[in-house]
């Protein structure tokens, strides 16, 4: 069944409509806020003008008297008629005068009525609220100035917008306010009507633009692409040399021209390409086939991978960079190859696979998880010791090797290009042993083994001579990994010294990890009395001298390396 595709025309339509909707709603929202702000300002100005007109007829002292006596007289009737007329002429919803008498209540002095008024009207002396719905009224009383904005509030009389003007007595003190209310329903209705018309006009305009752009896209992009696609399909079906018409001078026209050249030349080059395919050289260690579940090198493909438990060994020539500066190219490569001739056979005898060589070192993996990697490192070191004693190779006299070993799940796979493949091994353990091989010389250790590996090596404590070097912090997982210094591969004198000082050294490490720095310091001093060249003890002594006088040790780390 042919796979359904989401074509260019459909993508263009969806993207255009998506942006159109976003633009419409954005413009609508901005327009709505702008219209609303403008109308509220206009209504506020009109309301204040009406309230000021009403206030101009009122006397503050008289209003105080009416609030006390609550009795009508001829002057009251005259003022009421004036306010009724102002309300009827202005068309406002409510026009009233109130005087605050407490923190939460007012007294109505006037509530103007227009002709044929149906709304409820307050009488002289009626009580009213003086709550949060009258913020602007309270502001007018406090400042003695008219409001500059409307105050939209939801009341039992509906959704209203109000403005207030204070009425002052003979001392200039505000004693009452004239309130003018508009219904917000009219404002909201007008805004919705205007917004609806705007959105309809924008929708019509966008629809027209969409249709025009769709025609242009179809004629200038979609149709030429389809023609080019048909040509590619013909060439894929074996019709080499097929040509497509070039109808435009844009990028698609350039692509079509390039396709025509490619199609014309591909027939002549096809045999050459097939020859190159036959000559692809795939460089993958043979033991990788078993790991990847392949029978032969012909089955190896780019991207093949598996996750398997492996032993990992990394070897490094210490101070290799210095040796590169001391030797010319011929001597340097000869020296390297002699080191590899010494080490690689041992690795292979222990069922190891050298999967890569790097600057002054190598990497090896072992499919049989156990002690093979560690035995390989020890054997190589012992062979190096023998060569040093024999003196057959002068360049081995001052050479020092460093090994790092770990065990765990490793990701083994094929990377690169079809014409040049390579095997890689990836994992957190790989990164850790790569780091450890570089710092081994700092602690005068030849072989460093992770605690994870030690836990999987049978009879480690009885089979090998080793001491706990300390902890390394693994930043990626924020965890600590124990590190062991295996000294079976050290020269005899150094091996005996490490064995003799092992108990004091490990006691010092335990005290250090427990943050008992003074006790740790004493242990490492004892070690250094016997072996001043114990770099690890020196490092710990330096740290203990730095920390043991501190009262607060909560922030002190107990690891010696941060990976």
Number of C-alpha atoms within 10 A of each C-alpha: 3 4 5 6 7 8 10 14 14 11 11 15 15 12 11 18 15 12 11 17 14 12 14 18 13 12 16 18 13 12 16 17 13 12 17 16 13 12 15 19 15 13 20 24 17 16 28 23 16 24 27 20 15 25 21 10 12 19 15 22 16 13 23 17 11 21 22 11 11 17 11 12 9 8 10 18 11 11 16 19 15 15 27 21 17 20 24 18 10 14 12 17 18 20 27 24 27 29 27 21 15 10 10 12 15 21 25 24 27 25 21 24 24 21 9 6 10 8 11 9 15 17 14 20 19 15 17 16 16 20 13 11 15 19 13 21 26 19 16 23 23 12 12 19 14 22 21 16 20 23 20 18 17 12 9 7 9 11 14 20 23 27 30 33 31 29 30 21 16 9 8 10 15 20 20 32 27 28 26 28 23 22 18 18 13 10 17 12 11 15 18 13 11 15 18 13 12 16 15 12 12 17 15 11 11 18 15 12 12 17 12 11 15 17 13 12 15 14 12 16 18 18 12 20 18 11 14 22 14 14 23 20 12 15 16 10 9 11 14 19 19 18 20 19 13 17 11 13 9 12 10 18 20 13 14 24 17 12 19 21 14 16 20 15 13 16 14 12 11 12 11 12 12 10 10 12 12 9 10 12 12 18 13 17 14 14 18 22 16 11 16 18 13 16 12 12 14 9 11 21 16 17 13 15 19 16 16 14 16 23 27 29 30 27 25 23 21 22 14 18 11 9 15 14 10 11 12 10 11 8 13 16 13 11 17 16 13 14 20 16 11 16 20 19 15 19 23 14 11 18 16 24 21 18 18 16 13 9 10 18 20 19 22 22 27 23 18 14 17 18 19 22 30 28 17 23 28 22 18 22 25 17 16 23 19 13 16 17 12 11 12 11 12 11 13 17 15 8 15 19 23 23 33 32 31 24 28 19 17 21 17 21 21 20 16 12 12 13 13 13 19 17 20 16 20 13 13 15 20 24 11 18 24 20 16 24 27 18 18 21 21 12 17 17 25 25 29 28 26 23 19 16 24 21 12 16 16 11 11 14 11 8 10 14 17 21 21 21 21 24 22 20 18 16 10 8 8 9 10 18 15 17 22 23 23 24 23 24 23 21 14 12 8 17 16 14 14 22 15 14 20 17 15 17 27 18 17 29 28 18 19 26 17 11 19 17 27 17 17 27 24 16 24 26 19 16 24 18 11 13 17 12 14 21 16 22 24 18 14 23 23 13 17 22 14 11 19 18 11 10 7 9 13 7 6 10 14 20 17 16 15 13 14
